[in-house]
Amino acid sequence: MVVVSTDDRNLHPRVNTVLVVPLTTSIVREVPTHVYLSPGETGLEQSVLRAEDIAVVPKAGLVEPRNKLRALTNSRICQLVEKIKYAMGC
């Protein structure tokens, strides 16, 4: 999953959830709400962000990563925002 909520929100001591978009390696082509990512971007095999499944998850359910976290480029973040807007009908 990719955390998409802001650091201000994520680090706030009274906020106990984060906003995420799921990441999967089960790829279905030509889905207008998906962002396709290369292995170099994720450290995984070819994968996809499913913008239509944006969700809120409890911070307590998150675990420390085994490897260093990766960050999406600003271009990819903007692409994801457009896909989320599309999924919402905006």
C-alpha positions as CSV (number, residue, x, y, z in Angstrom):
1,M,0.0,0.0,0.0
2,V,1.0,3.6,-0.5
3,V,0.3,6.1,2.3
4,V,-1.2,9.2,0.6
5,S,-2.3,11.3,3.6
6,T,0.0,14.2,4.5
7,D,2.9,13.9,6.9
8,D,1.2,16.6,9.1
9,R,-1.8,14.4,9.4
10,N,0.2,11.1,9.7
11,L,2.4,12.4,12.5
12,H,-0.3,14.2,14.5
13,P,-0.5,12.5,17.9
14,R,-4.3,12.6,18.1
15,V,-4.9,11.1,14.6
16,N,-5.0,7.4,14.7
17,T,-5.5,6.6,11.0
18,V,-3.7,7.1,7.7
19,L,-5.1,7.3,4.2
20,V,-3.8,4.6,1.8
21,V,-4.1,3.4,-1.8
22,P,-3.6,-0.4,-2.1
23,L,-0.7,-1.7,-4.3
24,T,-1.0,-5.1,-6.0
25,T,1.0,-7.2,-8.4
26,S,-2.2,-8.7,-9.9
27,I,-2.4,-6.5,-12.9
28,V,-5.4,-6.0,-15.2
29,R,-4.6,-3.8,-18.1
30,E,-6.6,-0.8,-19.3
31,V,-8.3,0.1,-16.0
32,P,-8.8,3.9,-15.9
33,T,-8.3,4.1,-12.2
34,H,-5.0,2.2,-12.0
35,V,-1.5,3.6,-11.9
36,Y,1.0,1.1,-13.3
37,L,4.4,1.1,-11.6
38,S,7.7,-0.4,-12.7
39,P,9.8,-2.6,-10.4
40,G,12.3,0.2,-10.1
41,E,9.7,2.4,-8.5
42,T,8.5,-0.1,-5.9
43,G,11.3,-2.7,-5.4
44,L,8.7,-5.3,-6.3
45,E,7.7,-6.9,-9.6
46,Q,5.5,-4.8,-12.0
47,S,2.6,-3.5,-9.8
48,V,-0.4,-1.3,-9.8
49,L,-2.0,1.3,-7.5
50,R,-5.7,0.8,-7.3
51,A,-7.1,4.4,-6.9
52,E,-10.7,3.1,-6.7
53,D,-9.9,1.4,-3.5
54,I,-8.5,4.3,-1.5
55,A,-9.1,3.6,2.2
56,V,-8.5,4.7,5.8
57,V,-6.5,2.3,8.0
58,P,-5.6,2.4,11.7
59,K,-2.0,3.3,12.4
60,A,-2.0,0.5,15.0
61,G,-2.3,-2.0,12.1
62,L,0.8,-0.8,10.4
63,V,4.1,-2.6,10.9
64,E,7.7,-1.4,10.6
65,P,9.0,-2.1,7.1
66,R,11.7,-4.6,6.6
67,N,13.4,-2.4,3.9
68,K,13.8,1.3,3.4
69,L,10.5,2.9,2.3
70,R,10.4,4.3,-1.2
71,A,8.8,7.6,-2.2
72,L,6.8,8.2,-5.4
73,T,7.9,11.0,-7.7
74,N,5.8,14.2,-7.7
75,S,4.7,13.2,-11.2
76,R,3.4,9.9,-10.0
77,I,1.6,11.5,-7.1
78,C,-0.1,13.9,-9.5
79,Q,-1.1,11.0,-11.7
80,L,-2.5,9.1,-8.7
81,V,-4.5,12.2,-7.7
82,E,-6.0,12.3,-11.2
83,K,-7.0,8.6,-10.9
84,I,-8.6,9.2,-7.5
85,K,-10.6,12.1,-8.9
86,Y,-11.7,9.9,-11.8
87,A,-12.7,7.2,-9.4
88,M,-14.8,9.7,-7.5
89,G,-16.5,11.0,-10.6
90,C,-14.9,14.5,-10.5
